[in-house]
Amino acid sequence: MAYYFIYKKDEVTTLDFEYLAKLKKASSYVIYADVCVLSDETMMKYNITFKKIPRDIKKV
C-alpha cells in the first residue's frame, strides 16, 4: 500500500489523471488531496482510496 499527500499551502490540490501518472506502482493507494476528479470506476480499477484534506478546520 502506498500513501500520498498532495498539498500546497495556498492552492487547492486535485487528484487527477496527471497526478495519477506520476505515482509509483503499488497494489493500492491512499491519497489525500483537496479534490478528486477521478471516476468511481477509475478509483476501483487502480485500488485508490481518496481522503479529503480538512482545510476548513480553523487554527486556534
C-alpha distance matrix in Angstrom:
0.0 3.8 6.8 10.2 13.6 16.4 19.6 23.2 25.7 28.4 26.7 24.8 21.5 20.3 17.2 19.0 19.1 20.2 17.1 14.8 16.7 15.8 12.0 10.8 9.6 6.1 5.9 4.8 5.6 7.6 10.6 13.8 17.1 20.6 20.9 19.0 21.3 19.0 20.4 18.9 19.1 17.1 14.3 14.4 14.7 11.6 9.6 9.7 10.5 13.2 14.6 18.1 19.2 22.3 24.8 27.7 27.6 30.8 31.1 33.6
3.8 0.0 3.8 6.7 10.3 13.0 16.2 19.7 22.4 25.1 23.4 21.8 18.4 17.5 14.7 16.6 16.9 17.5 14.1 12.4 14.3 12.9 9.2 8.5 8.6 6.2 7.9 6.3 4.8 6.4 8.3 11.3 14.4 18.1 18.6 17.1 19.5 17.7 19.7 18.9 19.3 16.7 14.2 15.1 15.4 11.8 10.6 9.5 10.4 12.1 13.3 16.4 17.0 20.3 22.4 25.6 25.7 28.6 28.8 31.6
6.8 3.8 0.0 3.8 6.9 10.0 12.9 16.5 19.0 21.8 20.3 18.8 15.6 15.3 13.0 15.7 16.7 17.1 13.4 12.5 15.0 13.3 10.1 10.6 11.6 9.7 11.2 8.8 5.8 4.9 5.9 8.1 11.4 15.1 16.1 15.2 18.1 17.0 19.3 18.7 19.9 17.4 14.5 16.1 16.9 13.5 12.1 9.9 9.6 10.2 10.5 13.3 13.5 16.8 18.8 22.0 22.0 24.8 25.0 27.8
10.2 6.7 3.8 0.0 3.8 6.4 9.5 13.0 15.7 18.4 16.8 15.4 12.1 12.1 10.3 13.1 14.5 14.3 10.5 10.5 13.1 11.1 8.7 10.4 12.4 11.5 13.6 11.1 7.6 6.4 4.7 6.2 8.6 12.4 13.6 13.1 16.0 15.5 18.4 18.5 19.8 17.0 14.5 16.9 17.6 14.1 13.5 10.6 10.4 9.8 10.0 11.9 11.6 15.2 16.6 20.1 20.5 23.2 23.4 26.5
13.6 10.3 6.9 3.8 0.0 3.8 6.1 9.7 12.1 14.9 13.6 12.5 9.7 10.7 10.0 13.4 15.5 15.0 11.3 12.4 15.1 13.0 11.6 13.7 16.0 15.3 17.2 14.5 10.8 8.6 5.9 4.7 6.4 9.8 11.9 12.5 15.7 16.2 19.2 19.6 21.5 18.8 16.3 19.1 20.2 16.9 16.3 13.0 12.0 10.2 9.3 10.0 8.8 12.3 13.2 16.8 17.2 19.7 19.9 23.1
16.4 13.0 10.0 6.4 3.8 0.0 3.8 7.1 10.2 12.3 10.4 9.4 6.2 7.6 7.8 11.0 13.4 12.5 9.1 11.1 13.7 11.9 11.5 14.4 17.0 17.0 19.1 16.4 12.7 10.9 7.4 5.9 5.0 8.0 9.9 10.9 13.7 14.7 18.1 19.2 21.2 18.3 16.4 19.6 20.4 17.4 17.5 14.0 13.4 11.0 10.4 10.1 8.9 12.4 12.5 16.2 17.3 19.6 20.0 23.6
19.6 16.2 12.9 9.5 6.1 3.8 0.0 3.8 6.4 8.9 7.9 7.8 6.1 9.0 10.5 13.7 16.4 15.1 12.1 14.6 17.0 15.0 15.0 17.8 20.6 20.6 22.7 20.0 16.2 14.0 10.6 8.1 6.5 8.0 10.8 12.9 15.8 17.5 20.9 22.1 24.3 21.6 19.7 23.0 24.0 21.1 21.0 17.4 16.4 13.6 12.2 10.8 8.4 11.3 10.4 14.1 15.1 16.8 17.1 20.7
23.2 19.7 16.5 13.0 9.7 7.1 3.8 0.0 3.8 5.8 5.3 7.1 6.7 10.3 12.7 15.3 18.0 16.1 13.7 16.8 18.8 16.7 17.4 20.3 23.4 23.8 26.1 23.5 19.8 17.7 14.3 11.7 9.5 9.8 12.5 15.0 17.4 19.6 23.1 24.7 27.0 24.2 22.6 26.1 27.0 24.2 24.4 20.8 20.0 16.9 15.5 13.6 11.0 13.1 11.2 14.6 15.9 16.9 16.9 20.6
25.7 22.4 19.0 15.7 12.1 10.2 6.4 3.8 0.0 3.8 5.9 8.2 9.4 13.1 15.8 18.5 21.5 19.7 17.4 20.4 22.5 20.4 21.0 23.8 26.8 26.9 29.1 26.3 22.6 20.1 16.8 13.8 11.6 11.2 14.4 17.4 20.0 22.4 25.8 27.3 29.8 27.3 25.5 28.9 30.1 27.4 27.3 23.6 22.3 19.1 17.1 14.7 11.5 12.6 9.9 13.0 13.9 14.1 13.9 17.4
28.4 25.1 21.8 18.4 14.9 12.3 8.9 5.8 3.8 0.0 3.8 7.1 9.4 13.1 16.3 18.6 21.7 19.9 18.2 21.5 23.4 21.7 22.8 25.9 28.8 29.2 31.4 28.5 24.8 22.4 18.9 15.9 13.0 11.6 14.3 17.6 19.6 22.5 25.8 27.7 30.2 27.9 26.4 30.1 31.2 28.8 28.9 25.2 24.0 20.6 18.8 15.9 13.2 13.9 10.6 13.1 14.8 14.8 15.1 18.7
26.7 23.4 20.3 16.8 13.6 10.4 7.9 5.3 5.9 3.8 0.0 3.8 6.2 9.6 13.0 15.0 18.1 16.5 15.1 18.4 20.4 19.1 20.4 23.7 26.5 27.0 29.1 26.2 22.5 20.5 16.8 14.1 10.7 9.2 11.2 14.3 16.0 19.0 22.3 24.4 26.9 24.5 23.3 27.0 28.0 25.8 26.2 22.5 21.6 18.1 16.9 14.1 12.1 13.5 10.8 13.4 15.8 16.5 17.4 21.2
24.8 21.8 18.8 15.4 12.5 9.4 7.8 7.1 8.2 7.1 3.8 0.0 3.8 6.7 10.3 12.5 15.9 15.0 13.6 16.5 19.0 18.2 19.1 22.6 25.0 25.3 27.0 23.9 20.3 18.1 14.5 11.8 8.1 5.9 7.6 10.8 12.6 15.7 18.9 20.9 23.5 21.4 20.1 23.8 25.1 23.1 23.4 19.7 18.7 15.0 14.0 11.1 9.8 11.5 9.5 12.0 14.8 16.3 17.9 21.6
21.5 18.4 15.6 12.1 9.7 6.2 6.1 6.7 9.4 9.4 6.2 3.8 0.0 3.8 6.9 9.5 12.8 11.9 10.0 12.8 15.4 14.6 15.4 18.9 21.2 21.5 23.3 20.4 16.8 15.0 11.3 9.2 5.6 5.1 6.3 8.7 10.7 13.2 16.7 18.6 20.9 18.4 17.2 20.9 21.9 19.6 20.1 16.5 15.8 12.5 12.0 9.9 9.2 12.0 11.0 14.1 16.4 18.4 19.7 23.5
20.3 17.5 15.3 12.1 10.7 7.6 9.0 10.3 13.1 13.1 9.6 6.7 3.8 0.0 3.8 5.9 9.5 9.4 8.0 10.2 13.1 13.2 13.9 17.6 19.4 19.9 21.4 18.5 15.2 13.9 10.3 9.2 6.0 6.0 4.7 5.6 7.1 9.5 13.1 15.2 17.4 14.9 14.0 17.8 18.6 16.7 17.5 14.0 13.9 10.7 11.3 9.9 10.6 13.6 13.4 16.2 18.7 21.1 22.8 26.5
17.2 14.7 13.0 10.3 10.0 7.8 10.5 12.7 15.8 16.3 13.0 10.3 6.9 3.8 0.0 3.8 7.2 8.0 6.1 7.1 10.5 11.0 11.1 14.7 16.1 16.5 17.8 15.0 11.9 11.2 7.9 8.2 6.3 7.9 6.2 4.6 6.3 7.1 10.8 12.7 14.4 11.6 10.6 14.4 15.0 13.0 13.9 10.5 11.0 8.4 10.1 10.0 11.5 15.0 15.6 18.4 20.6 23.4 24.9 28.5
19.0 16.6 15.7 13.1 13.4 11.0 13.7 15.3 18.5 18.6 15.0 12.5 9.5 5.9 3.8 0.0 3.8 5.5 5.5 6.1 8.8 10.4 11.3 15.0 16.1 17.1 18.4 16.1 13.7 13.8 11.0 12.0 10.1 11.2 8.7 6.4 5.6 5.8 9.6 12.3 13.3 10.3 10.5 14.2 14.1 12.6 14.4 11.7 13.1 11.1 13.5 13.5 15.2 18.5 19.0 21.6 24.1 26.8 28.4 32.1
19.1 16.9 16.7 14.5 15.5 13.4 16.4 18.0 21.5 21.7 18.1 15.9 12.8 9.5 7.2 3.8 0.0 3.8 5.5 4.8 6.1 8.9 10.2 13.5 14.4 16.0 17.4 15.9 14.1 15.2 12.9 14.7 13.4 14.9 12.5 9.9 8.4 7.2 10.3 13.1 13.0 9.5 10.8 14.0 12.9 11.4 14.1 12.3 14.6 13.5 16.4 16.9 18.6 22.1 22.6 25.3 27.7 30.4 31.9 35.6
20.2 17.5 17.1 14.3 15.0 12.5 15.1 16.1 19.7 19.9 16.5 15.0 11.9 9.4 8.0 5.5 3.8 0.0 3.8 5.5 5.4 7.1 9.6 13.1 14.9 16.9 19.1 17.7 15.6 16.6 13.9 15.2 13.6 15.2 13.5 11.7 10.8 10.6 14.0 16.7 16.8 13.2 14.2 17.4 16.2 14.2 16.9 14.8 16.9 15.5 17.8 18.0 19.0 22.5 22.5 25.5 27.8 30.2 31.4 35.1
17.1 14.1 13.4 10.5 11.3 9.1 12.1 13.7 17.4 18.2 15.1 13.6 10.0 8.0 6.1 5.5 5.5 3.8 0.0 3.8 5.4 5.4 7.1 10.8 13.0 14.6 16.9 15.3 12.7 13.3 10.5 11.9 10.8 13.0 12.0 10.6 10.9 10.7 14.2 16.4 16.9 13.3 13.2 16.5 15.8 13.1 15.1 12.7 14.4 13.0 15.0 15.5 16.2 19.8 20.1 23.3 25.2 27.7 28.6 32.3
14.8 12.4 12.5 10.5 12.4 11.1 14.6 16.8 20.4 21.5 18.4 16.5 12.8 10.2 7.1 6.1 4.8 5.5 3.8 0.0 3.8 5.4 5.6 9.0 10.2 11.7 13.7 12.3 10.3 11.8 9.9 12.4 12.2 14.7 13.3 10.8 11.0 9.4 12.5 14.2 14.1 10.4 10.4 13.3 12.2 9.5 11.8 10.0 12.5 12.0 14.7 16.0 17.4 21.1 22.0 25.0 26.9 29.6 30.7 34.2
16.7 14.3 15.0 13.1 15.1 13.7 17.0 18.8 22.5 23.4 20.4 19.0 15.4 13.1 10.5 8.8 6.1 5.4 5.4 3.8 0.0 3.8 5.7 8.4 9.8 12.4 14.9 14.3 13.0 15.0 13.4 15.8 15.5 18.0 16.6 14.3 14.0 12.4 15.2 17.1 16.4 12.6 13.4 15.8 13.9 11.3 14.3 13.1 16.0 15.8 18.5 19.7 20.8 24.6 25.2 28.4 30.2 32.8 33.7 37.2
15.8 12.9 13.3 11.1 13.0 11.9 15.0 16.7 20.4 21.7 19.1 18.2 14.6 13.2 11.0 10.4 8.9 7.1 5.4 5.4 3.8 0.0 3.8 6.7 9.4 12.1 15.2 14.6 12.8 14.5 12.7 14.8 14.8 17.6 17.0 15.4 15.8 14.8 17.9 19.5 19.3 15.5 15.5 18.0 16.5 13.4 15.6 14.1 16.5 16.1 18.2 19.4 19.9 23.7 24.1 27.5 29.0 31.4 31.9 35.4
12.0 9.2 10.1 8.7 11.6 11.5 15.0 17.4 21.0 22.8 20.4 19.1 15.4 13.9 11.1 11.3 10.2 9.6 7.1 5.6 5.7 3.8 0.0 3.8 6.4 8.4 11.6 11.0 9.4 11.5 10.4 13.2 14.1 17.4 17.0 15.1 16.1 14.6 17.4 18.3 18.1 14.5 13.8 15.9 14.6 11.1 12.8 11.5 13.9 14.2 16.3 18.2 18.8 22.6 23.6 27.0 28.2 30.8 31.2 34.6
10.8 8.5 10.6 10.4 13.7 14.4 17.8 20.3 23.8 25.9 23.7 22.6 18.9 17.6 14.7 15.0 13.5 13.1 10.8 9.0 8.4 6.7 3.8 0.0 3.8 6.4 10.1 10.6 10.0 12.7 12.6 15.6 17.1 20.7 20.4 18.5 19.6 17.6 20.1 20.5 19.9 16.5 15.7 17.1 15.5 11.9 13.3 12.9 15.5 16.5 18.6 20.9 21.4 25.2 26.4 29.9 30.7 33.3 33.5 36.7
9.6 8.6 11.6 12.4 16.0 17.0 20.6 23.4 26.8 28.8 26.5 25.0 21.2 19.4 16.1 16.1 14.4 14.9 13.0 10.2 9.8 9.4 6.4 3.8 0.0 3.8 7.1 8.6 9.3 12.8 13.6 17.1 18.9 22.4 21.7 19.3 20.2 17.6 19.4 19.4 18.3 15.2 14.5 15.1 13.2 9.8 11.3 11.9 14.9 16.7 19.2 21.9 23.1 26.8 28.4 31.6 32.5 35.3 35.8 38.9
6.1 6.2 9.7 11.5 15.3 17.0 20.6 23.8 26.9 29.2 27.0 25.3 21.5 19.9 16.5 17.1 16.0 16.9 14.6 11.7 12.4 12.1 8.4 6.4 3.8 0.0 3.8 5.4 6.9 10.5 12.3 15.9 18.3 21.9 21.4 19.0 20.3 17.7 19.2 18.5 17.7 15.0 13.5 13.6 12.4 9.0 9.1 10.1 12.7 15.0 17.4 20.6 21.9 25.4 27.4 30.5 31.1 34.1 34.5 37.5
5.9 7.9 11.2 13.6 17.2 19.1 22.7 26.1 29.1 31.4 29.1 27.0 23.3 21.4 17.8 18.4 17.4 19.1 16.9 13.7 14.9 15.2 11.6 10.1 7.1 3.8 0.0 3.8 7.1 10.7 13.2 16.9 19.6 23.0 22.2 19.5 20.8 17.8 18.6 17.2 16.2 14.2 12.5 11.6 10.8 8.0 7.2 9.3 11.8 14.9 17.5 20.9 22.7 26.0 28.4 31.2 31.7 35.0 35.7 38.5
4.8 6.3 8.8 11.1 14.5 16.4 20.0 23.5 26.3 28.5 26.2 23.9 20.4 18.5 15.0 16.1 15.9 17.7 15.3 12.3 14.3 14.6 11.0 10.6 8.6 5.4 3.8 0.0 3.8 7.1 9.9 13.5 16.3 19.6 18.9 16.3 18.0 15.3 16.2 14.7 14.4 12.5 10.0 9.7 9.9 6.9 4.9 5.9 8.0 11.2 13.7 17.2 19.1 22.3 24.9 27.6 28.1 31.5 32.3 35.1
5.6 4.8 5.8 7.6 10.8 12.7 16.2 19.8 22.6 24.8 22.5 20.3 16.8 15.2 11.9 13.7 14.1 15.6 12.7 10.3 13.0 12.8 9.4 10.0 9.3 6.9 7.1 3.8 0.0 3.8 6.1 9.8 12.6 16.0 15.7 13.5 15.7 13.5 15.1 14.1 14.7 12.3 9.4 10.5 11.2 7.9 6.3 4.7 6.1 8.3 10.6 13.9 15.6 18.9 21.3 24.1 24.7 28.0 28.8 31.7
7.6 6.4 4.9 6.4 8.6 10.9 14.0 17.7 20.1 22.4 20.5 18.1 15.0 13.9 11.2 13.8 15.2 16.6 13.3 11.8 15.0 14.5 11.5 12.7 12.8 10.5 10.7 7.1 3.8 0.0 3.8 6.8 10.1 13.4 13.6 12.1 15.0 13.6 15.4 14.3 15.8 13.8 10.4 12.0 13.7 10.7 8.7 5.9 4.7 6.0 7.2 10.6 12.2 15.3 17.9 20.6 21.1 24.4 25.3 28.1
10.6 8.3 5.9 4.7 5.9 7.4 10.6 14.3 16.8 18.9 16.8 14.5 11.3 10.3 7.9 11.0 12.9 13.9 10.5 9.9 13.4 12.7 10.4 12.6 13.6 12.3 13.2 9.9 6.1 3.8 0.0 3.8 6.6 10.1 10.5 9.4 12.5 11.9 14.4 14.2 16.0 13.6 10.7 13.3 14.7 11.7 10.7 7.2 6.2 5.1 6.0 8.5 9.7 13.3 15.3 18.3 19.2 22.3 23.3 26.4
13.8 11.3 8.1 6.2 4.7 5.9 8.1 11.7 13.8 15.9 14.1 11.8 9.2 9.2 8.2 12.0 14.7 15.2 11.9 12.4 15.8 14.8 13.2 15.6 17.1 15.9 16.9 13.5 9.8 6.8 3.8 0.0 3.8 7.2 8.7 9.1 12.8 13.2 15.9 15.9 18.3 16.2 13.3 16.2 17.9 15.3 14.1 10.5 8.6 6.0 4.7 5.7 6.0 9.7 11.5 14.6 15.5 18.5 19.6 22.8
17.1 14.4 11.4 8.6 6.4 5.0 6.5 9.5 11.6 13.0 10.7 8.1 5.6 6.0 6.3 10.1 13.4 13.6 10.8 12.2 15.5 14.8 14.1 17.1 18.9 18.3 19.6 16.3 12.6 10.1 6.6 3.8 0.0 3.8 5.7 7.2 10.7 12.1 15.1 16.0 18.6 16.4 14.1 17.5 19.0 16.7 16.2 12.4 11.0 7.6 6.6 5.4 5.4 9.1 9.9 13.1 14.7 17.5 18.9 22.4
20.6 18.1 15.1 12.4 9.8 8.0 8.0 9.8 11.2 11.6 9.2 5.9 5.1 6.0 7.9 11.2 14.9 15.2 13.0 14.7 18.0 17.6 17.4 20.7 22.4 21.9 23.0 19.6 16.0 13.4 10.1 7.2 3.8 0.0 3.8 7.1 10.3 12.7 15.5 16.6 19.6 17.8 15.9 19.3 21.1 19.3 18.9 15.1 13.4 9.6 8.2 5.3 5.2 7.7 7.8 10.5 12.9 15.6 17.6 21.1
20.9 18.6 16.1 13.6 11.9 9.9 10.8 12.5 14.4 14.3 11.2 7.6 6.3 4.7 6.2 8.7 12.5 13.5 12.0 13.3 16.6 17.0 17.0 20.4 21.7 21.4 22.2 18.9 15.7 13.6 10.5 8.7 5.7 3.8 0.0 3.8 6.6 9.4 12.0 13.6 16.5 14.9 13.4 17.0 18.7 17.3 17.3 13.7 12.5 8.9 8.9 6.7 8.4 10.8 11.2 13.2 16.0 18.8 21.1 24.6
19.0 17.1 15.2 13.1 12.5 10.9 12.9 15.0 17.4 17.6 14.3 10.8 8.7 5.6 4.6 6.4 9.9 11.7 10.6 10.8 14.3 15.4 15.1 18.5 19.3 19.0 19.5 16.3 13.5 12.1 9.4 9.1 7.2 7.1 3.8 0.0 3.8 5.7 8.5 10.1 12.8 11.1 9.8 13.4 15.0 13.9 14.2 10.8 10.3 7.2 8.8 8.2 10.8 13.6 14.6 16.6 19.2 22.3 24.4 27.9
21.3 19.5 18.1 16.0 15.7 13.7 15.8 17.4 20.0 19.6 16.0 12.6 10.7 7.1 6.3 5.6 8.4 10.8 10.9 11.0 14.0 15.8 16.1 19.6 20.2 20.3 20.8 18.0 15.7 15.0 12.5 12.8 10.7 10.3 6.6 3.8 0.0 3.8 6.5 9.4 11.6 10.0 10.0 13.6 14.6 14.1 15.2 12.4 12.8 10.3 12.5 11.9 14.4 17.0 17.8 19.6 22.4 25.4 27.7 31.2
19.0 17.7 17.0 15.5 16.2 14.7 17.5 19.6 22.4 22.5 19.0 15.7 13.2 9.5 7.1 5.8 7.2 10.6 10.7 9.4 12.4 14.8 14.6 17.6 17.6 17.7 17.8 15.3 13.5 13.6 11.9 13.2 12.1 12.7 9.4 5.7 3.8 0.0 3.8 6.6 8.1 6.2 6.6 10.1 10.8 10.6 12.0 9.8 11.0 9.6 12.7 13.3 16.1 19.0 20.3 22.3 24.8 27.9 30.1 33.5
20.4 19.7 19.3 18.4 19.2 18.1 20.9 23.1 25.8 25.8 22.3 18.9 16.7 13.1 10.8 9.6 10.3 14.0 14.2 12.5 15.2 17.9 17.4 20.1 19.4 19.2 18.6 16.2 15.1 15.4 14.4 15.9 15.1 15.5 12.0 8.5 6.5 3.8 0.0 3.8 5.3 5.2 6.3 8.7 9.9 11.0 12.0 10.7 11.8 11.2 14.4 15.2 18.5 21.0 22.7 24.2 26.7 30.0 32.4 35.7
18.9 18.9 18.7 18.5 19.6 19.2 22.1 24.7 27.3 27.7 24.4 20.9 18.6 15.2 12.7 12.3 13.1 16.7 16.4 14.2 17.1 19.5 18.3 20.5 19.4 18.5 17.2 14.7 14.1 14.3 14.2 15.9 16.0 16.6 13.6 10.1 9.4 6.6 3.8 0.0 3.8 5.5 5.0 6.2 8.6 10.1 10.1 9.4 10.1 10.3 13.6 15.1 18.7 21.0 23.2 24.6 26.7 30.3 32.6 35.7
19.1 19.3 19.9 19.8 21.5 21.2 24.3 27.0 29.8 30.2 26.9 23.5 20.9 17.4 14.4 13.3 13.0 16.8 16.9 14.1 16.4 19.3 18.1 19.9 18.3 17.7 16.2 14.4 14.7 15.8 16.0 18.3 18.6 19.6 16.5 12.8 11.6 8.1 5.3 3.8 0.0 3.8 5.4 5.2 6.1 8.8 9.7 10.1 12.0 13.0 16.5 18.3 21.8 24.4 26.5 28.1 30.2 33.7 36.0 39.1
17.1 16.7 17.4 17.0 18.8 18.3 21.6 24.2 27.3 27.9 24.5 21.4 18.4 14.9 11.6 10.3 9.5 13.2 13.3 10.4 12.6 15.5 14.5 16.5 15.2 15.0 14.2 12.5 12.3 13.8 13.6 16.2 16.4 17.8 14.9 11.1 10.0 6.2 5.2 5.5 3.8 0.0 3.8 5.4 5.0 6.3 8.2 8.2 10.8 11.6 15.3 17.2 20.3 23.3 25.1 27.2 29.2 32.6 34.6 37.9
14.3 14.2 14.5 14.5 16.3 16.4 19.7 22.6 25.5 26.4 23.3 20.1 17.2 14.0 10.6 10.5 10.8 14.2 13.2 10.4 13.4 15.5 13.8 15.7 14.5 13.5 12.5 10.0 9.4 10.4 10.7 13.3 14.1 15.9 13.4 9.8 10.0 6.6 6.3 5.0 5.4 3.8 0.0 3.8 5.5 5.5 5.8 4.9 7.1 8.2 12.0 14.3 17.5 20.4 22.7 24.7 26.5 30.0 31.8 35.0
14.4 15.1 16.1 16.9 19.1 19.6 23.0 26.1 28.9 30.1 27.0 23.8 20.9 17.8 14.4 14.2 14.0 17.4 16.5 13.3 15.8 18.0 15.9 17.1 15.1 13.6 11.6 9.7 10.5 12.0 13.3 16.2 17.5 19.3 17.0 13.4 13.6 10.1 8.7 6.2 5.2 5.4 3.8 0.0 3.8 5.5 4.8 6.3 8.5 10.8 14.4 17.1 20.4 23.2 25.7 27.6 29.1 32.7 34.6 37.6
14.7 15.4 16.9 17.6 20.2 20.4 24.0 27.0 30.1 31.2 28.0 25.1 21.9 18.6 15.0 14.1 12.9 16.2 15.8 12.2 13.9 16.5 14.6 15.5 13.2 12.4 10.8 9.9 11.2 13.7 14.7 17.9 19.0 21.1 18.7 15.0 14.6 10.8 9.9 8.6 6.1 5.0 5.5 3.8 0.0 3.8 5.6 7.9 11.1 13.3 17.0 19.7 22.7 25.7 28.0 30.2 31.8 35.3 37.0 40.1
11.6 11.8 13.5 14.1 16.9 17.4 21.1 24.2 27.4 28.8 25.8 23.1 19.6 16.7 13.0 12.6 11.4 14.2 13.1 9.5 11.3 13.4 11.1 11.9 9.8 9.0 8.0 6.9 7.9 10.7 11.7 15.3 16.7 19.3 17.3 13.9 14.1 10.6 11.0 10.1 8.8 6.3 5.5 5.5 3.8 0.0 3.8 5.6 9.3 11.5 15.1 17.9 20.5 23.9 26.0 28.5 29.9 33.3 34.7 37.9
9.6 10.6 12.1 13.5 16.3 17.5 21.0 24.4 27.3 28.9 26.2 23.4 20.1 17.5 13.9 14.4 14.1 16.9 15.1 11.8 14.3 15.6 12.8 13.3 11.3 9.1 7.2 4.9 6.3 8.7 10.7 14.1 16.2 18.9 17.3 14.2 15.2 12.0 12.0 10.1 9.7 8.2 5.8 4.8 5.6 3.8 0.0 3.8 6.8 9.9 13.3 16.5 19.2 22.3 24.9 27.2 28.3 31.8 33.2 36.1
9.7 9.5 9.9 10.6 13.0 14.0 17.4 20.8 23.6 25.2 22.5 19.7 16.5 14.0 10.5 11.7 12.3 14.8 12.7 10.0 13.1 14.1 11.5 12.9 11.9 10.1 9.3 5.9 4.7 5.9 7.2 10.5 12.4 15.1 13.7 10.8 12.4 9.8 10.7 9.4 10.1 8.2 4.9 6.3 7.9 5.6 3.8 0.0 3.8 6.3 9.7 12.9 15.5 18.7 21.1 23.5 24.7 28.2 29.6 32.6
10.5 10.4 9.6 10.4 12.0 13.4 16.4 20.0 22.3 24.0 21.6 18.7 15.8 13.9 11.0 13.1 14.6 16.9 14.4 12.5 16.0 16.5 13.9 15.5 14.9 12.7 11.8 8.0 6.1 4.7 6.2 8.6 11.0 13.4 12.5 10.3 12.8 11.0 11.8 10.1 12.0 10.8 7.1 8.5 11.1 9.3 6.8 3.8 0.0 3.8 6.6 10.1 12.9 15.7 18.5 20.7 21.6 25.2 26.7 29.6
13.2 12.1 10.2 9.8 10.2 11.0 13.6 16.9 19.1 20.6 18.1 15.0 12.5 10.7 8.4 11.1 13.5 15.5 13.0 12.0 15.8 16.1 14.2 16.5 16.7 15.0 14.9 11.2 8.3 6.0 5.1 6.0 7.6 9.6 8.9 7.2 10.3 9.6 11.2 10.3 13.0 11.6 8.2 10.8 13.3 11.5 9.9 6.3 3.8 0.0 3.8 6.6 9.6 12.5 15.1 17.3 18.6 22.1 23.8 26.9
14.6 13.3 10.5 10.0 9.3 10.4 12.2 15.5 17.1 18.8 16.9 14.0 12.0 11.3 10.1 13.5 16.4 17.8 15.0 14.7 18.5 18.2 16.3 18.6 19.2 17.4 17.5 13.7 10.6 7.2 6.0 4.7 6.6 8.2 8.9 8.8 12.5 12.7 14.4 13.6 16.5 15.3 12.0 14.4 17.0 15.1 13.3 9.7 6.6 3.8 0.0 3.8 6.5 9.1 12.0 14.1 15.0 18.6 20.2 23.2
18.1 16.4 13.3 11.9 10.0 10.1 10.8 13.6 14.7 15.9 14.1 11.1 9.9 9.9 10.0 13.5 16.9 18.0 15.5 16.0 19.7 19.4 18.2 20.9 21.9 20.6 20.9 17.2 13.9 10.6 8.5 5.7 5.4 5.3 6.7 8.2 11.9 13.3 15.2 15.1 18.3 17.2 14.3 17.1 19.7 17.9 16.5 12.9 10.1 6.6 3.8 0.0 3.8 6.1 8.7 10.7 12.2 15.7 17.7 20.8
19.2 17.0 13.5 11.6 8.8 8.9 8.4 11.0 11.5 13.2 12.1 9.8 9.2 10.6 11.5 15.2 18.6 19.0 16.2 17.4 20.8 19.9 18.8 21.4 23.1 21.9 22.7 19.1 15.6 12.2 9.7 6.0 5.4 5.2 8.4 10.8 14.4 16.1 18.5 18.7 21.8 20.3 17.5 20.4 22.7 20.5 19.2 15.5 12.9 9.6 6.5 3.8 0.0 3.8 5.8 8.7 9.7 12.8 14.4 17.7
22.3 20.3 16.8 15.2 12.3 12.4 11.3 13.1 12.6 13.9 13.5 11.5 12.0 13.6 15.0 18.5 22.1 22.5 19.8 21.1 24.6 23.7 22.6 25.2 26.8 25.4 26.0 22.3 18.9 15.3 13.3 9.7 9.1 7.7 10.8 13.6 17.0 19.0 21.0 21.0 24.4 23.3 20.4 23.2 25.7 23.9 22.3 18.7 15.7 12.5 9.1 6.1 3.8 0.0 3.8 5.5 6.1 9.6 11.7 14.7
24.8 22.4 18.8 16.6 13.2 12.5 10.4 11.2 9.9 10.6 10.8 9.5 11.0 13.4 15.6 19.0 22.6 22.5 20.1 22.0 25.2 24.1 23.6 26.4 28.4 27.4 28.4 24.9 21.3 17.9 15.3 11.5 9.9 7.8 11.2 14.6 17.8 20.3 22.7 23.2 26.5 25.1 22.7 25.7 28.0 26.0 24.9 21.1 18.5 15.1 12.0 8.7 5.8 3.8 0.0 3.8 5.4 7.8 9.9 13.4
27.7 25.6 22.0 20.1 16.8 16.2 14.1 14.6 13.0 13.1 13.4 12.0 14.1 16.2 18.4 21.6 25.3 25.5 23.3 25.0 28.4 27.5 27.0 29.9 31.6 30.5 31.2 27.6 24.1 20.6 18.3 14.6 13.1 10.5 13.2 16.6 19.6 22.3 24.2 24.6 28.1 27.2 24.7 27.6 30.2 28.5 27.2 23.5 20.7 17.3 14.1 10.7 8.7 5.5 3.8 0.0 3.8 6.1 9.3 12.3
27.6 25.7 22.0 20.5 17.2 17.3 15.1 15.9 13.9 14.8 15.8 14.8 16.4 18.7 20.6 24.1 27.7 27.8 25.2 26.9 30.2 29.0 28.2 30.7 32.5 31.1 31.7 28.1 24.7 21.1 19.2 15.5 14.7 12.9 16.0 19.2 22.4 24.8 26.7 26.7 30.2 29.2 26.5 29.1 31.8 29.9 28.3 24.7 21.6 18.6 15.0 12.2 9.7 6.1 5.4 3.8 0.0 3.8 6.6 9.2
30.8 28.6 24.8 23.2 19.7 19.6 16.8 16.9 14.1 14.8 16.5 16.3 18.4 21.1 23.4 26.8 30.4 30.2 27.7 29.6 32.8 31.4 30.8 33.3 35.3 34.1 35.0 31.5 28.0 24.4 22.3 18.5 17.5 15.6 18.8 22.3 25.4 27.9 30.0 30.3 33.7 32.6 30.0 32.7 35.3 33.3 31.8 28.2 25.2 22.1 18.6 15.7 12.8 9.6 7.8 6.1 3.8 0.0 3.8 6.3
31.1 28.8 25.0 23.4 19.9 20.0 17.1 16.9 13.9 15.1 17.4 17.9 19.7 22.8 24.9 28.4 31.9 31.4 28.6 30.7 33.7 31.9 31.2 33.5 35.8 34.5 35.7 32.3 28.8 25.3 23.3 19.6 18.9 17.6 21.1 24.4 27.7 30.1 32.4 32.6 36.0 34.6 31.8 34.6 37.0 34.7 33.2 29.6 26.7 23.8 20.2 17.7 14.4 11.7 9.9 9.3 6.6 3.8 0.0 3.8
33.6 31.6 27.8 26.5 23.1 23.6 20.7 20.6 17.4 18.7 21.2 21.6 23.5 26.5 28.5 32.1 35.6 35.1 32.3 34.2 37.2 35.4 34.6 36.7 38.9 37.5 38.5 35.1 31.7 28.1 26.4 22.8 22.4 21.1 24.6 27.9 31.2 33.5 35.7 35.7 39.1 37.9 35.0 37.6 40.1 37.9 36.1 32.6 29.6 26.9 23.2 20.8 17.7 14.7 13.4 12.3 9.2 6.3 3.8 0.0
